[in-house]
Amino acid sequence: MTTLVSGTSTLTRDALTVLQPGFVGTNAPDWLLRRIGEGLSSVGLFGRNIATPEQLAALTARLRSERDDVLVAIDEEGGDVTRLEVRDGSSFPGNYALGSVDDVELTRAVAHEMGRRLAACGVDLNWAPSADVNSNPDNPVIGVRSFGPCTDLAARHTVAYVEGLQAAGVAACTKHFPGHGDTNVDSHLAMPRIDVDLDTLHARELVPFRAAVAAGSKAVMSAHILLPALDPDRPATLSPQILTGLLRQELGFDGLIVTDGMEMQAISAVYGIERGSVLAIAAGADAICVGGGLADEDIVLRLRDALVQAVRTGELSEERLADAAARVRALASWTQAHRARGAVPEPGAATQEGTAPGTDIGLVAARRAVKVTAATLPYEPLTSAPYVASFTPVPNIAVGDETPWGVAAELARLLPGTAGGTYGEDATAEDVLAAAGERRIVAVVRDAHRHPWMERALDALIAARPGTVVVEMGIDRAAPRGALHIATRGAARVCGIAAAEVIAGA
């Protein structure tokens, strides 16, 4: 490990302040506590850091024993992207389910309850919501993380989400600015590019972000995407035209600008993490998110040193770094003030009108989001244990592959003896039929419209077994098929419960 700087001068403290690193394990490592004492002002949490709410509360308390204004951030979108419930699946449906219901009070209530649970565990900055308009239905990384393809719908639900979350004392971080919805490349893997004109960007991508800024979103996360109409040379995260000119000056955003993960290939493979971080701060970003993959002391020191060296060589102005650090501290002061009031809202404090206090608002929302389409055959709810065939695509990195999804576990609770199997791209209908035997088949898919192999398997299954039930847990763009077609609009645990209830007539 090479260290170019030492001590805790104002410059080095500011360089540490703008970093939002992650770490490995459910206990805070000594190096992290030491760097917090030296000026590190933020820590990012991922599924690997969380076992139970009690453990998480103890972890955040330990972090704050070093300094009580440290920001504890998390990527808790609900739905398919959960860190708080990474082992079991989320208690909340995601954005697409909420947008499908299109009840802004429900969205506000869901976000408030999520914020309440995060605040109770000591988390005070959530890298959510996704305000992206999912205008490209083949988008491999946004999909159900978006409220939908309609600009105005995405805007009003983004506002409701921001308001609900922040009413619980948790800062919202609206993402992925200026809009990741019209891409067909995952920025975790390569650089996406959106080739539309300025009029389209202003009429579509930017509308939810304008609304979020007006609603007082405390933070905005930049996207690693190239938009030639705004900047032909650099992606949004590294673009002064986009971060300073558009977001700060034109949209009037005065809060914290956070980068998406700097180890993502769109940045690291093109610019390198150190160089990319310097360019991001120079462009107008205030906080560098890193640690989804690189999560040790070495990366913190490398980025700290790169920022200090850039100031010393004149590549990065000391004033810009100081301004970025000041914005981090300002947000920390806001969250600290909420914690000081000692008021974590009670469950049900902001539930939708007509919903009894204490009701599981996430399950209520998931049930309302379900769309059921019956075929010409009369459907009789299952009374005996079925065979569940889960057709599983390769998950994107944001979602991850550690969180369970589907309906098998939930059906097994309603219909004991339920069996099932997981099938990939090489699977055939014959494989499923052989495994199912005489059992009724429930075929579960995720974004079937993006995977021709899934559609082929479904068609063959239904031809052989017309009574097959189909559950779509992604974007419901493919034509309904089967004796019963259930669209859950997401793959969260509560979405699986809602589908299982319909299948079993519960």
N, C-alpha and C positions, 0 to 999 in steps of 0.2 A: 504494500500500500504506500503510495507516494503522497505526501502532504506538503502543499506549497505554503500554507499559512498556519499560524499557531496563535494561541491567545484568544481573547474575546473582545477585540476592538469593535467599534461601531460597524465597520465594514463587514467583518466576519459575522457579527450577530445578524446584520441585515441579510447576508447571504444565506444563513441558516433559517432565518424567519420565513423566507419565501418558498421553502421546500415543504412538500407534503408527502413524506416517505411512508412506506409500509414496513412491516417486519414479520418474522415467522414465529409462530407459537402463540399460546394463549396467555402467556405471561410476558410482561415488558422486559426485554433484555437489558443488561446493564449499560450497553453502549447507547441505547435509545434514551434511557433516563439521564445519562451523562450529557448527551447532546441537547436534551431539553433544558437542562441546567445552564448550558452555554448559549442558548438563544433559539433553538429549534421550537417553532411555535405551533406546528401542526403535525398530526399523525393520521395516516389513513388506515382504516381497518378493512379486512377482507374475510371471507368465510373461514380461512385457516386460523383466524384469531378468536373465533367465537365457538363456545361449546353450549353455554346456557345463558339466560339473562342475568343470573346471579354472578356467574363468572365474568361476564362482560362488564357489569357494574363495578366489580372489584378491580378489573383491569383499568377502566377509565379513572377510578379513584386513585389508583397507584400512579398513573401518569400525572394526575393533577397534584399529587403530593410533591412533585418536583416544581411545578408552577401552576397556579390555579387558573391561569388564563389560556392554557393550551387548547387549541382547537382539535376536536376529535371528529374526523370525517369518516363517512361510510358510503358505499355505493348500494343503497337500498331502494331500488325502484319499486319493489313489490312485483307480483306476477312472476315472469320467467327469471328475472334478475333479482336474486335475494342473497344477502350475506347473513342477515340476522337469523334466517331459518334455512341455511344452506343444506342442512342434513335431512330435513323433512319436507321442504317446499313451503312456499309463502302462504300466510293467512290472508293475503290480500290479492285480488285479481290485478292484473297489470293495466296499463293505459288503454290498450285496445278494447278490453272488456268494458272499461269505464266509458270510453268514447262511444261504444256501441249502445250502451244504455242511454247516454246523452242526458244525464241529470247532473247538473253542476253541483247541486247540494250534496248529492251522493259522493261525487268525487272529492268535494271539500271535506266531507265527514271521514272518508277513507284516509285521506292524507293527514288529517288531524289525528286520527287514531294511530297511524303509523308514527307520526311525530311524537305522540305521547309515549309510545313504547320505546322509541329511540332515546328520548329525553330521560326516561326512567332508568335507562342503562348508562347515562352519561355521555351519549353521542349528541353533538350539537351542530353538525354540518352534514347535510345529505346531498350527495352528488346526484340529484334528481330534482325535477322531473325531466324526461325527454320531451322537448317541445317540437321535435322534428315532424314535419308533415310527410307521411309515408306515401308520397306521390308515385313512387316506383314500387309496384307490388312484388317485384322480384328482388327487392332489397334484402341482402343476406344478413344484415347486422341490426337493422332497426325493426321492421316488421311489427309484431305485437307490442313492442316497446313504445310505439307511437300511439297517440289517441286516435289516429285514423288518417285517411287521405284528404279530408276536407279541411281547408285552411282555417275557416272561422271556428269549426268545432275544436280543432287543436288549440286555437288561441283561448277560447273560453274555458276549456278544461285545464290548460296550463295555468291560467290565473287562479282557478279554484284550488288546484293542487298547491300552488305557492302559498296562497292565503291559509289553507288548512294546515300545512306543515309549519309555517312560521307562527301561527297562532299558538302552537304547542311549544314554541321556544326553540325550534330547530330551523336553522338557516337553510333555505332552498338554494340549489345550484342548478339553474336552468341550462339544459344542454340540447344539442351539440351545435353551438353557434358557428356559422350562421344558418345551419340546417343540413342534416345528414340524410334526409329522406329520399332524395332523388339520386341515390348511388346504387351501383351494382357491384361494388368492391368493398370488402371489409377493411377498414383502416388499421385493424390489428395486423393485417397481412400485407397490405400494399397501399399506395396513395390513390384514394378515390378522386374523381374529377367530375364536376358538374358543369356542363356546357350549356348554360341558358343565359339569356340576356338580363340586363339589369331590371327591366320592367317585370320580368317573371320573378326574379329573386325578391323584389320589393312586394309584389302582390301575393307571393306564396310563402317562400322560406322565412322571410323576416317578420311576417305578421304575428306569429305567436311570441317571438322574442320582444317585439315592441310592446305587446300586451303584458308580458312578464316584467319588463322594465317598469312599465307604468304601475304595475301591481306591487312593486317594491321588492322584487327578488333580490336577496342579499348577495347572490353570486351568480355568475354565468360561466359555463365551461365551453372552451373553444373546441372546434373540430379539426382534425388533421385531414382536411380536404382542400383540394385545389379548385378555386372558382375563378377562371380567367377573366370573367366580366368585372371582378373586383380587384384581383391581383393575378396577373398571368405568370408570376415567377415563384411565389411562395404560398404554401398552404395557410389557412386561416390562423392557425396557432402561431405562426412566425411572421404574420403580415401586419405591418404598421397601418396600412390602409384599412384593414378589416377590424383589428382590435382597437386601435386609437381613432382612426378616422371615422369608421362606421359605428362601432359599438359605443365608444366614449362620446364622440363629438356629435354624430348625427342622431343616434338613439338616446343620448343623454344618460347613459348608464354610469353611475358613480360608485358602484359596489366593487366586489372582488372578482377579478377575472382569473379563473383557474384553467390550466391546460388539461386536456385529456392525457392519459398515461403516456409519458414520454418514451417509454420503452417499446411502444407500438411501432410496427415496422414502417409505417408511413413517415415517421420521423427518424427513428434510430437507424434504419437502413440507408437513408438518404443523407442525413446531416450528422448522425451520431448524437448520443444523448447529451453530452456536455455542450457541444456546439449548438444543438437545438435548444437547450435550456437558456443559453445566453441570448440567442436570437429571439426567443419567446418573451423574455423579460424586456428586451430592448423594444420589441414590437408593441408592448403594452400589457402583457400578462403580468399578474401579481403573484401567482402561486404555481409552483411546478409540481404536478402530480406524478409520482413515480413509486413503484413498489408492488405493482401487481405481479411482476415477474422478478425484478431485481429488488431484493428486500434485505439488504444488510448495511452495515456501517460504511463499507467501502463506497457504495453509490452515493451516500450522503456526503462523504468527504470529497469525492470526485466532483460532484455538482457544486458544492460550496466553493471549492478551490477554483473551478472554472469561472464562476461568477466573480470572485475576487480578482482573479487574474485579468478578466475582461475589463473590469473597472480600472485596474492599474495600467493597462495598455491603451485605454481610451476607447475600446470597442463598445463598452457599455458605460453610460454616464452614472456617476455615483448618485446623482439626484433621482434618476429613474429607479435605481435599485432601492433607494431610501423611500421613494413614494410607494413602491410595491410593498415593502415591508410595513409601511404605515397603514396601508389598506388591510393587510392581514391582521394587524393589531386592532384596527377599528372593528372588524368583524368579531374578533375575539372578545372585545369589550361588550359588544351587543349580546353575544351568547352568555358571557359571564354575568351580565345584568339579569338575564332571564333566570339563570341558575340561582343567583343571589336571592331572588324573590321566593325561591323554594316552592314554587307552585307547579308541580307536574299535574296536568289536568286529570280528573278522574275518568275511568272508562265510560264511554257514552256521552261525554260532555259536549261533543259536537256532532252527535249522530244525526242522521237525516230526520226531518220532521216526520212523525208517524212511526218511528222506530223506537222501541222501548230502550231506555238506558241499560247499558250492559249487553245489549244484543251484539253478536259477532257481526260487525258491519261488513267485514270482508266477505263472509259467506253470503250475507244478504245481497251484496253487489254481484258476486259470482253467479248466484241463482238468477238474478235479473238479466245478466248478460247472455245466458244460454239461449240459443236459437234452435228450435227443434223442427225438422222437416220430415213428415211421414211420407212413405211411398204409397203406391196404390194398394199394397197389401195392408190389411188391418194389423196394427201392431199390438201385440200382447206383451205386457211387461214380463221380464224374466222372473221365473220363480225357482229355477234351479241354477246351480253354479255353471257359468259359461267358461269359455276359453277366450282369453284376451290376447290378441296378437298386436304387439306394439311395433309399428314400423318407425324405426329411429334414424333420423338423419344425423350427420355430423353436426354437433352443436357449435354455434359461434363462440368465440372466446369470452365475450361479455356475459353470456349465459353460463358457460362452463358445463362440464359433464358430471359434476359431483352431486347436483341436486336432483332427486328423483322426480319423475313426472308420469302422467298417465292416469288410468282409472282402475288398474288391477287391484291395488291395495284397498281402494275405497269400495270396490265391488265385493271384495272378500269379506269386508265387515258386514255388508248387507246380505250377501249370498255366500256363506261359508263353503269352502271347497273350491272356490274360483281358482282356476289355473291360468297360466299364461306363458308367453315367450316373447323374446325381443328379436326383431328381424331387421337386417340391413339391406343394402342395395342388391346383394346377390340372392336374396330370398325369393322363393316362388310361392304361388298360391298352393301348390301341392305340398310344400313343406308345412304350411299352416294347417291344411286339411288333415294331413297325417297326424299332426300333433293334437289337433282338436278332437279327433274321433267323432263321436255323435253329439258332442257338446255344441250348444249355440255359440256362434263366433261373434266377438266384439272386436272390430278392427280399429285401432287407434293410430292416427296419423298427425303429422305436424307440418303445415305448409305443403300440402299435397300438390298444389298448383306449381310449386317450384321443383318438384321431384317426379319426373315422368315414371320412374320405376315404382313409386308408390301408387300412382294412378293405375298402372298396368296390373299390379298385384290386387288392388281393390276390385277392378273390373272382373278379373278372373275369379276372385273369391265370391263375388256376388252372383256371377253366372252359375257357379257350382252350388252356392248356398244363398238363395234369395232372402232368407231370413236374417242375414248378417246385419249387425248394427255397426254403423260407422261413426266414430267420434273424431272430429277435426279440432285439434288443440292449438292451431296456429291461425294464420289469416284464412278466413273461409271464402276463398275465391273460386275454388274448384266447384263444379256442379254437385249438388247434393245427390247422394246415391245410397242404396241400402234400404232395408225394411224401415229403418229409422236413421236419420242423419242428425247428429248433434254437433253444433258448433259452440265451443266454449269460449272462444276468443282469447285463449291463453292457456298455459300449461301449469299454472300455480296449483298447489294442493287443493285449495278451495274450489278451483275450476273442476278438478277431478271429482270432488265430492258432489258438486252440482250435477255433473253428467251421470254419475253412478245412481243418484237419486231418480233421475228420469228413467234410466235403463231398468231399474228394479221396481219402478212404480212407487217409489217412496215419497 
